[in-house]
Amino acid sequence: MTNLRDAIYDTIRRELNTLLRIEIGQVENVYWHKTDGDYDYNVVDVRIRDYRAGHSKELIRRRIPVLQREGGRWQGTPWTPKIGDLVVVLFYQNEKAVVLGTLPNWEQPPLCRPGARGFDDDVRKLAQWQQPSKDGLGQYIVFPPPRKPYCEKWWGKDRSRIFVLECPLGDSDPTCQTCDDIDKISDCSKSIKIYSSEHEEHPDRVRINHNTGSFIQFERDGSILIKNATSCSSPQGRIRFHPSGTIEIVSEEGDSAGSIITVYSDDDGDIACEMRHRPTGALVRIYKSGQILLRGDTIVDGNITVTGSGSVVGAFTHGDGPCCGEMSRR
């Protein structure tokens, strides 16, 4: 026999259910807002999963609006869950529904946060969507692994941050369980790496990478390195800005290949600038004193005017014209 207290509780529960209740469902269709004239304001169809066994028909709630993070007239951050996502649906006044958000489940476990203090890692990973598959009961249960992921991640352990498109680590390890440091993501990627002042190896470094292996790198001491490559295993030339202001341009990788041009700052030695061809040792150097050094065979095509005295060590030959020295004055 039902006592008075239970009867009151049942009455209150029934009344609350007419005003407010929560249901769990799976997204069947997504309607995003494409033109200013349509009324698909980012809504979804949801198959309700929690209903009585033996119900005469499946329950599908049609065109439910989705709670948005930001809003405004023609502004905000539009968002909808994807087909197959498990969502929480709030009903108020027993008829009006809104999707509050998504839930992880056995078919769609969340990505890992393996940082030393993983609880304060902040990550946003998006991937190219692929159609999931249904089982015999009409529920989506097979979800392909993420492809070509885009990720924004902030590691709480030292506050380093990365933006990476088509993450190579995310492709090889879709769970992200090994992504516990910014350098776990290859520099051979389309990424921007921002190292914190507390990073153990590269404090305050900022590096912009391309998946060919080319990059621009800024260091704490003020130096800048720009390097190009045709592939990750084939680096080419580089430009290096030193903290002193000296600038170095190198055409090829290797100690004995290519050419080097160096422009020295006022406080960096006696040389003003120089050009060097490493395979032959040919050199053009200008000193801050005004002297010029040429090393290697020299060809001058055109007229030469010499102001001041000069001397020649070794043989000197010329074509038609007056001879040098005493003979030229006779």
SULWO-V339492 format. One record per backbone hydrogen bond with DSSP energy under -0.5 kcal/mol. CO is the residue of the C=O (numbers start at 0). NH is the residue of the N-H. If there is no record, write none. Layout:
<<CO & NH> <CO & NH>>
This chain:
<<2 & 6> <3 & 7> <4 & 8> <5 & 9> <6 & 10> <7 & 11> <8 & 12> <9 & 13> <10 & 14> <11 & 15> <12 & 16> <13 & 17> <14 & 18> <15 & 18> <15 & 19> <18 & 92> <20 & 90> <22 & 88> <23 & 48> <23 & 49> <24 & 86> <25 & 46> <26 & 83> <28 & 44> <29 & 31> <30 & 42> <31 & 33> <34 & 37> <38 & 40> <39 & 41> <41 & 65> <42 & 30> <43 & 63> <44 & 27> <44 & 28> <45 & 47> <45 & 60> <46 & 25> <48 & 50> <51 & 54> <57 & 59> <58 & 47> <59 & 61> <60 & 45> <63 & 43> <64 & 98> <69 & 76> <71 & 73> <71 & 74> <76 & 68> <81 & 84> <84 & 26> <84 & 86> <85 & 102> <86 & 24> <86 & 88> <87 & 99> <87 & 100> <88 & 22> <89 & 97> <90 & 20> <91 & 94> <91 & 95> <95 & 91> <96 & 64> <97 & 89> <97 & 99> <98 & 66> <100 & 87> <102 & 85> <107 & 104> <114 & 117> <116 & 119> <117 & 120> <121 & 153> <123 & 125> <123 & 151> <125 & 149> <127 & 146> <132 & 140> <132 & 141> <134 & 137> <138 & 134> <140 & 142> <141 & 132> <146 & 127> <148 & 165> <148 & 166> <149 & 125> <150 & 163> <151 & 123> <152 & 161> <153 & 121> <153 & 155> <154 & 157> <154 & 158> <157 & 197> <159 & 154> <160 & 193> <161 & 152> <162 & 191> <163 & 150> <164 & 189> <166 & 170> <167 & 171> <168 & 172> <172 & 175> <174 & 111> <175 & 113> <175 & 178> <177 & 179> <180 & 183> <181 & 184> <183 & 185> <186 & 188> <188 & 190> <189 & 164> <190 & 208> <191 & 162> <192 & 194> <192 & 206> <193 & 160> <195 & 198> <195 & 203> <201 & 204> <202 & 219> <204 & 194> <205 & 217> <206 & 192> <206 & 208> <207 & 215> <208 & 190> <209 & 212> <213 & 209> <214 & 226> <215 & 207> <216 & 224> <217 & 205> <218 & 221> <222 & 218> <223 & 240> <224 & 216> <225 & 238> <226 & 214> <227 & 235> <230 & 233> <233 & 229> <233 & 230> <236 & 227> <237 & 249> <238 & 225> <239 & 241> <239 & 247> <240 & 223> <241 & 244> <245 & 241> <246 & 262> <247 & 239> <248 & 260> <249 & 237> <253 & 256> <257 & 277> <257 & 278> <258 & 250> <259 & 275> <260 & 248> <261 & 263> <261 & 273> <262 & 246> <264 & 267> <266 & 268> <269 & 287> <271 & 263> <272 & 285> <273 & 261> <274 & 283> <275 & 259> <275 & 277> <276 & 280> <276 & 281> <281 & 276> <282 & 294> <283 & 274> <284 & 292> <285 & 271> <285 & 272> <286 & 289> <290 & 286> <292 & 284> <294 & 282> <298 & 300> <299 & 301> <304 & 306> <305 & 307> <311 & 313> <323 & 326> <323 & 327> <324 & 327> <325 & 328> <325 & 329> <326 & 329>>
